[in-house]
């Protein structure tokens, strides 16, 4: 059966009411489909919408009526304000994929490119979960966006496999490229020595990852294997630092328009979550260097990355998946963060078990902690030596208090 072209106002005619609906999000969140959902209202029944909603980027709520619900793994301000209609599950990416496979979405709403000469529509900047799941989702509704570049790697979805589609131009959601600043440049400077030529990098988004990438442009034969790619990876791709051939495998791109215009770069390949976050693929990577951040690290070497002053905002995300994968191989797992918040008055290196929220990465998931004051290599160290190494990279004004806290804790050991 040929896919049905529908008008946005007629979404309810092609989307069966109720059930779990997977929606594309991140940079590929469709305003056309979101507005169609809101316009459908009560006709959608008790439907649950779910996706990877990024705070500050994805502002849609998808809550068409009081019957609708949202299942999320990151808490945006808009979803937090929705209260009881939102269920927040703090899961890592492998467990999110397992959940979707278990509960089997009955429909998917996603953005893709126009079909190519073979009739395939690329998922473009957000391959991630939809590429793993679409074959088992019976109702597939696409926003075909002529502005979405085709990405290499995952073949996408045949146009003939769509249930229905709407075609409209929409710029991808942008996140501004992080500019260089002295703090993050200093942090990056302490990360770079742990990255040899020929290494494979995993990083997240933000100022620190971008600064690290900037600091690696003189390296050679590097590779990237990551869930989220920002403008820093583009800078690395254009510097000559990357290995020949396809050398960057990613799941999602979030960044500037310059990044999106380069999605068809010859060194880039997009892959689903089962590849980007799978233990077996990660463990098979030689010299995998994972570089992630946290809100706080305690003197035991535990990282806290899920709670901000505004409350719990995420689960562990992909960091725990990458930590397990790198541990299975011969990788190095780095946490990089500023030593202090609030203008230097609040230390982000904290007393044992004093971090805010749950432990996101255990002391067995971290090899090196980096701040602007240096690098604490925690490998093969005693508890006392780990604490001393971490105090040495804390903000100087808080080091005496941290030493006192450690001495008190050490008496219980």
N, C-alpha and C positions, 0 to 999 in steps of 0.2 A: 504494500500500500504506500502511495506517495505521501510524504509529509504534508501537513495542512498548513498553509499560510493563514495566520490569524491576525486580527487587529488587537492592539493592546487592551482595548475595552472588552474584548471577548475572551479573555483568559479562562474564565470559569467554564467555558464550553469545551476546553481541551485539557484542563487540569482537574482530574477527579477529586471530589471533596474528601477530607480526612486524610489520615496516613502521615508518614514522615516524608518530607520533601527536602532533598539536598539542593542547596543554592550555591552558585559560584560567588566568591567574595574576593577578599584581598584586592588586587588591582583590577580584577575582572568582574567586580560586582556590577550588575546590570540595573541601572536606574529605570530603564524601560520595564523590565520584568517586576521590579520592586513596586513601581507605581501601578502596574497592572494588578498585582496582588492586593494592594491597598484598595484599589477600585472595586475588586471582586467582593470584598467584605464578607458578609455572612454566607455567601454562596459557597465558600471554600470549606465550611464546616469546621470541625475541631482538628485543624491541620497543624502539624508541628514542622517548623522550618529550622534547618540546621546548616552551619557552615563554619569556616574559619574567619571570624570577624575580628579585624585588627583595630584596636582603639586608635582614634584620631584619623582613621582612613575610611572605615566602613560605618556610615551613620544611619543606614536604614534599619528599621526595627522588624519589618516583615510581619508585624502584628496587625492583620487586616480586620480583626474583630475581637471581641472578648472571648471567643471560643478558641482562638489561635494561640499557639505556644511557640517559643523559640528554645532550641537546645544549643548551647554554646560552650566553647572551651576557652574563650577569652572574653572578658567582661568589658564591653565598651560603655562609655558613659550613658549612651542612649538606651542600651539594654538594661543597665543598672537601674535607670529611672523607671523602667517598665515594671519592676517589682515581681509579683507572683506569677506573671505570665512567662517568665524566663527561668529555665533550668540551667544552672552552670555546673559543668562536670570538669574537675581538675585532672585531665588525663594527658599522658604523653601521646605522641603521634601514632605510635604503633597500636596503642590501646584505642585511640579514636577510630582507626581503620578497622580494628577488630569489632568495635561497637557497630559501625555502619554495616559490616558484613553480617553481623548477628541479627540486627533489626531490619535490614533490607529496605532501604527507602523505596517508596512506591512511585516516586516521581523525582525528576531533577530539573532545575531551572538553571541554565548556564549560558555563558557568553562563548562564542567561538568565531573563527574567521569564516569568510565565504568558502565554498568548496573549491578544491584545486582541480586540475585536469583529470585526476583519478576519482573525483567525487568525495574527497575527504575534507572535513572541516577541522582545522587545528584548534586546540584549546588555548593556544597562544601563551599568554603570560601566567596563566594559572592551570597547571596540569594536575599536580598534587593528587587529591582524592578522586575527582571525577574520572580521571583516566583509569584508575583501578576499579571503579564501581559501575560505570555506565552500562556495561553489558548485562548486569543483573537488575537494572532498574527498568521497569516496563514502560513508563511514560517519560519521554525525553523531550523537553521543550527548550528550544535554543533561541537566544538573541544572536542573530548573525550580524556581526559588527564589521563593516568594511574597513574600519580603522585598526582592527586587530591583525597584527602581523602573524604570519605562520611561523611556528617554531619547529626546529629540528628535534629528532628523537622520537618521542611518542607520536604515533600516526594520527591521533585524534579520533574522530567519529565519522563514519560515512554519512553523507547527507541523507541517504536512503534509510538510515537507521533512526532518523528523527521522527518523533510523533507529530510535532508541530513547530513552527518557527515564526519569528517576527524579524524583520530586517530594518536596522536603523543605525546611523552613525552615533558613536559615543566615545569621547576621549577616555582613555584609561585613567583610573584614579591615581593621582600623583602624590608622591611623598618627596619633599625637597631634598636634594643632595646635601649631605652634611659638609659644611665648610671646615677647613683646617683651623684648629685653635691650639694654643700651647699645651693645655692640660691633656687633651686626647693624643696629641703628637708625642708627648712625653710617655704616656702609657704605651702607645704603639711602639715606641723605641725600646721598651723593655720586653715586648713580645717578639719582635723581629729576630733576636738571636736564637730563639727556640725553633725557628723555621729554616731548615736547610734547603738548598737548591734541590729540586726534585720532589719536594713534599706535596701532599694533597691537603688542601685547606677546607675546613668547614667554619663558616661564620654566620652570624645573624645580621640584623639590620642596625643602623645607628652610627653615631659619630665615631665610636671606638673601632668597630669593624672597618669603616671607611678609612680611618687613619692608619690602621694596620695594613690594609691593601696598598695605600699610598706609600707606606714605608717599605713595601716589598717589590716595588717596580724595578729595582736593579737586580733582583733575583732571576734565576733562569730555570726552565723546565718545571714550573709549578703547575699544579692541577687544582681544581675546585670541585668539591662534592658537597652540596649543601641543599637544605630545603628552601631557604629564602635568599635571593640574590638582590643586592642593592647596587647603587652606582659605584661603590668601591670595586666590585668585581669588574664592571665595565672599564674602569681605569686600569685595572690589572691586565685585562684582555688587550687593551690598546698600547700597553707599555713594552711588549716584547718579552715579558716575564713568563708567559704561559708556554707550556709544552706544545709541540707541533700537533696538528690534527685536532680532533674534538677533545678538549681538555677541561671543560667546565660542564658538569652535570648538575642541574638544578631542578627544583620543582615549581617554584613561583618566583616571579620578578616583581619587585615593588620599588619604585623610584621615580626619577624624573622622566620627562618626555624624551630626553636624549637616550636614556636607557631603553625605553620602549621602541625607539626607532632602530635600535641595534639588536633586537631580539633574534634576528635572522643571522647573527654573526656566525662565521664558519666554525668557530671554536666552541660554540654553545650547543648543548643538547638538553632537552627537557624530559624529565622522567617522573613517573608516579611515586607516591609515598612508599610503596612497597620496595622501591629501588633506592630512593634518596634516604630513607630512614630504616631500612631493613637491616637486621643484625648481620645476616650472612653477607650481603654486599659490602657493608661497612667493615666487617672483620677481614674481608679479603683485600682491603686497601692497604698498601704498604706505606708506612710513614704518614698516617693521618693525623693532622694537627687540628684539634677542635678549639675554637676561640669563641667563648660565650661570655655573657655578663651576668651580673646579679645585683640585687639591691644591697645585700650585706653578705659578709663571710665571717664566721665566728672563729675563735682561736683553736677549735678542733679541726678546722678546715672544711666546715659544712657551709654550703651556699644557700641563700634565701633569695628567691627570684620572683615570688608570686604576689607579694603584698606591697602596696604603696600606702602612703598616708591616707588615700581615699578608699582603702579596703583591698580585698582580694581581687585581682584583676586578671589572673590567668592560672592555668595549671603549669606543669613543668615544661609544656611544649615539646620541642624536639631535642632540647639539650640533653635530657636523660637518655634518649635513644642514641645520640651520637656518643655520649660518654660510654655507654655499654659497648657500642661497636668498636670504638677506639681501644677500649680495654681488652677486647678479644684479640686485637691485632697488636701492633707494636707502636701505637700512637702516643701522642702527648696531649693531655686535656688541660686547657688553660681557661681560667676565669679572669677576666680583665675588668676593672672597675675603678672609678675615682676613689681616693682614700677617705673622702669626707663629703658630706652634703651640707646644705644650708650655709654656704659661704665658709666652710671649713670648721664649723662648730660642732657638727654631729659626725662621729666616726662611722664609716661603713665597714671597718674591721671592728667586730664587737666581741664581748665576753662569750665564753662557752655557752651554747644553747640560748643565747640572748637575741637571736635574730627575730625579725617580725615574720609571722606566718609560719607555714610548714617548711621543713627542709626540702629543698628542690633537688639538690645534688648532695649525696652523702660524702663523707670524708674519703670514701673509696672511689669516688667518681671524679676526683680532681687531682691533678698532678702539680700544677703551678698556679699561683695566684699573683696577679700583676696589678700594681697601682702606679701612679706617677712617680712614686718613691723607689720603685725597684720591683724585683721579682722574688717571690718566696717559692722555692722549689721544695715541695713537701715530700717528694719521693724518698722512701726508705729512711724516714726520720722518726724519732721517738715523739711522743706527745709533747714533751717539753721543747724539743728542738723545732717542732712544727709551730708551736705558739711563739717562740722567739723569732722565727723567720717572718711570721705574719705581723708581729708587733713592729718589726724593723721597717715594714712598708706601710704602716698606718700613718695617719696624719700626725706630725710630731707632737702637737699639743695634747693629744689623747694617749700617747704612749705610756706615761706614768700610770694613768688609770687602768689601762689594759694590763700592765704588768702586775698591778695590785689585784685585779680581778683574776688573773691567771694564778697567782700565788695562792689565793683563797681557794680556787677550784682544785689546784694541784694537791692540796692537803687531803682531798677526798679520794685521790687515786691510790 
